[in-house]
Amino acid sequence: MGYHFAMKLDQLDAETMRRVMVKEQAVLLVHHATQIYALQDACPHLGASLKTGTLSEGAVTCPKHKARIDIKTGQILEKAHVLFLKLPTKAAKVFPVKIEDGKIFVEV
């Protein structure tokens, strides 16, 4: 464990997301409302990458089955949709973040 460098803060524009690798872990960094959040870049439903999802109101929506995930807590705000079903989905894994000297560090 411990904090590891992810990227420079000025490389992550406001209200955007970017996938980075931190210690062989795919991490989605999210810059929302002046804060940086980090979660595993895999939808907890079926593992789809979240990097091409949409960011809105503090949540990322999975591009595959539309599960909405809270970027702060990883909690599922809207279950995944497959056909007419809303499937149960566990919470996404979130990681602690710290900023030092204009650099983003993630604890993985």
C-alpha positions in Angstrom: 0.0 0.0 0.0 1.0 3.6 0.1 0.5 6.6 -2.2 1.9 6.5 -5.7 2.3 9.1 -8.4 -0.6 9.1 -10.9 -0.2 12.2 -13.0 0.3 16.0 -12.8 -2.7 18.0 -11.7 -2.5 20.4 -14.6 -3.0 17.4 -17.0 -6.5 16.7 -15.7 -8.9 19.5 -16.7 -11.9 20.4 -14.6 -15.0 18.1 -15.0 -13.0 15.5 -16.9 -11.9 11.9 -16.3 -8.8 10.1 -17.3 -7.6 6.5 -17.0 -4.1 6.0 -15.6 -2.2 2.9 -14.4 -0.9 3.1 -10.8 1.1 0.1 -9.6 -0.5 -2.1 -12.2 -4.0 -1.0 -11.2 -6.3 0.7 -13.7 -7.5 3.9 -12.0 -10.1 6.4 -13.2 -9.1 9.9 -12.0 -12.0 12.4 -11.9 -11.7 16.1 -11.5 -15.1 17.4 -10.2 -16.0 20.5 -8.4 -12.3 21.4 -7.6 -11.7 17.9 -6.1 -9.9 14.9 -7.4 -11.4 11.5 -7.0 -10.1 8.0 -7.9 -11.9 4.8 -8.5 -11.1 1.5 -10.1 -11.6 1.8 -13.8 -14.0 -1.1 -14.0 -17.7 -1.1 -13.6 -18.5 -3.4 -10.7 -21.4 -4.9 -12.8 -19.4 -6.6 -15.6 -16.0 -4.9 -15.5 -16.4 -2.4 -18.4 -14.0 0.5 -18.5 -15.6 3.7 -17.2 -13.2 6.0 -19.0 -15.7 6.6 -21.9 -18.6 7.0 -19.5 -20.3 10.3 -18.7 -19.6 12.5 -15.7 -22.7 14.3 -14.3 -23.6 15.6 -10.9 -20.9 13.8 -9.0 -21.4 10.4 -10.7 -20.0 8.5 -13.6 -22.4 6.5 -15.8 -21.0 3.2 -17.3 -21.1 3.3 -21.1 -22.1 -0.3 -21.4 -25.2 -0.9 -19.1 -25.8 2.6 -17.7 -25.0 1.9 -14.0 -24.5 5.3 -12.2 -21.6 5.3 -9.7 -21.0 8.0 -7.0 -17.4 9.1 -7.6 -16.9 10.0 -3.9 -18.1 6.7 -2.3 -18.4 4.2 -5.1 -22.0 3.5 -4.2 -24.4 2.6 -7.0 -26.9 5.4 -7.6 -28.6 3.6 -10.5 -28.4 -0.1 -11.2 -27.2 -1.5 -14.5 -29.8 -1.9 -17.2 -29.8 -5.1 -19.4 -32.9 -5.3 -21.6 -35.7 -4.5 -19.2 -33.9 -5.6 -16.0 -32.1 -3.5 -13.5 -29.4 -5.8 -12.2 -27.9 -5.6 -8.7 -24.4 -4.2 -8.7 -21.9 -4.0 -5.9 -20.2 -0.7 -5.0 -17.1 0.4 -7.0 -13.7 0.5 -5.4 -12.5 4.0 -4.5 -9.0 5.0 -3.6 -7.7 7.8 -1.4 -6.1 10.7 -3.2 -3.7 13.4 -2.2 -2.2 16.4 -4.0 1.4 17.5 -3.4 3.4 20.0 -5.4 1.0 19.9 -8.3 1.0 16.1 -8.5 -1.8 13.6 -7.9 -1.0 10.6 -5.8 -3.3 7.6 -5.3 -3.2 5.0 -2.5 -3.5 1.6 -4.1 
